[in-house]
């Protein structure tokens, strides 16, 4: 009897292992897509927004990006996102994508859905476009503290959103209609929160943005150092200390042979230290070996995010009402054709 029990137990174990191995050969079997959170419904849908901007000026522009043939601007202190076919159009001729945000900072798209951070409400908003404007199709609440920066990364086909005060990077996935197994007609606009990555040492530090370069991601200094990490899991690869004078960084952008970095404040949040610098090696920042390039622009304001489209670079700036948006070129590491657009 004892030998028979052992034989039955062994047979069951082999059967279990056989089933596990067999299922692993069929992608649709024995596995579920990882989903932490579905977007909440925004409630009764209102008519898509396509009306023109009611303001005759911009009030702290944070982000300029171009999607297809249209320009999108985040008009931060007017609590709205705008879009226009013409970059030089005066403020009142831009159309409104949404007024559902409170001091939002960025917007990005994969070509089908648009994600925007709703900073003061700790939310991420999802939009889809219809024939007569944009519709808010989903809301993610409780996205860290002050989500501040949204990027769509085409190689990984994911949206990444930074919670600026907790060191958390929220990873969102757009489930397209052809990939969805639920049979829902609205699947083309379905976005899910897939996972949350974190850099624990950034918890409690104010980090305004991140930069994805291939399989690495750089977090600008919130704790007096730039952190380079592996994008897949945020394992820290390198740390680059920076001085207190430039530690209130906004964004890092690699342009040709230099890292261009916008500075909002020093470590004590004093905007008098606002400037724009560039450096070839990030390790030089600890010794303040960098080039201050804010003189190419008017200076005296607070440079913010850098964008790139149509062969030009764009810089948003605040504190100076007469300078909200700059265009500039970089040719053989020389800054040229600096133009104030708004």
Secondary structure as GFF3:
##gff-version 3
##sequence-region A 1 342
A	DSSP	alpha_helix	2	24	.	.	.	ID=ss1
A	DSSP	beta_strand	37	38	.	.	.	ID=ss2
A	DSSP	beta_strand	61	67	.	.	.	ID=ss3
A	DSSP	beta_strand	70	75	.	.	.	ID=ss4
A	DSSP	three_ten_helix	76	78	.	.	.	ID=ss5
A	DSSP	beta_strand	80	84	.	.	.	ID=ss6
A	DSSP	three_ten_helix	91	93	.	.	.	ID=ss7
A	DSSP	beta_strand	95	98	.	.	.	ID=ss8
A	DSSP	beta_strand	107	109	.	.	.	ID=ss9
A	DSSP	beta_strand	113	118	.	.	.	ID=ss10
A	DSSP	three_ten_helix	119	121	.	.	.	ID=ss11
A	DSSP	beta_strand	123	130	.	.	.	ID=ss12
A	DSSP	beta_strand	133	140	.	.	.	ID=ss13
A	DSSP	beta_strand	147	153	.	.	.	ID=ss14
A	DSSP	beta_strand	158	163	.	.	.	ID=ss15
A	DSSP	beta_strand	168	175	.	.	.	ID=ss16
A	DSSP	three_ten_helix	185	189	.	.	.	ID=ss17
A	DSSP	beta_strand	190	198	.	.	.	ID=ss18
A	DSSP	three_ten_helix	200	202	.	.	.	ID=ss19
A	DSSP	beta_strand	210	213	.	.	.	ID=ss20
A	DSSP	beta_strand	216	219	.	.	.	ID=ss21
A	DSSP	beta_strand	225	230	.	.	.	ID=ss22
A	DSSP	beta_strand	236	241	.	.	.	ID=ss23
A	DSSP	three_ten_helix	244	246	.	.	.	ID=ss24
A	DSSP	beta_strand	248	255	.	.	.	ID=ss25
A	DSSP	beta_strand	258	265	.	.	.	ID=ss26
A	DSSP	three_ten_helix	271	273	.	.	.	ID=ss27
A	DSSP	beta_strand	275	279	.	.	.	ID=ss28
A	DSSP	three_ten_helix	282	287	.	.	.	ID=ss29
A	DSSP	beta_strand	291	292	.	.	.	ID=ss30
A	DSSP	three_ten_helix	294	296	.	.	.	ID=ss31
A	DSSP	beta_strand	302	309	.	.	.	ID=ss32
A	DSSP	beta_strand	312	318	.	.	.	ID=ss33
A	DSSP	beta_strand	325	331	.	.	.	ID=ss34
A	DSSP	beta_strand	334	340	.	.	.	ID=ss35
###
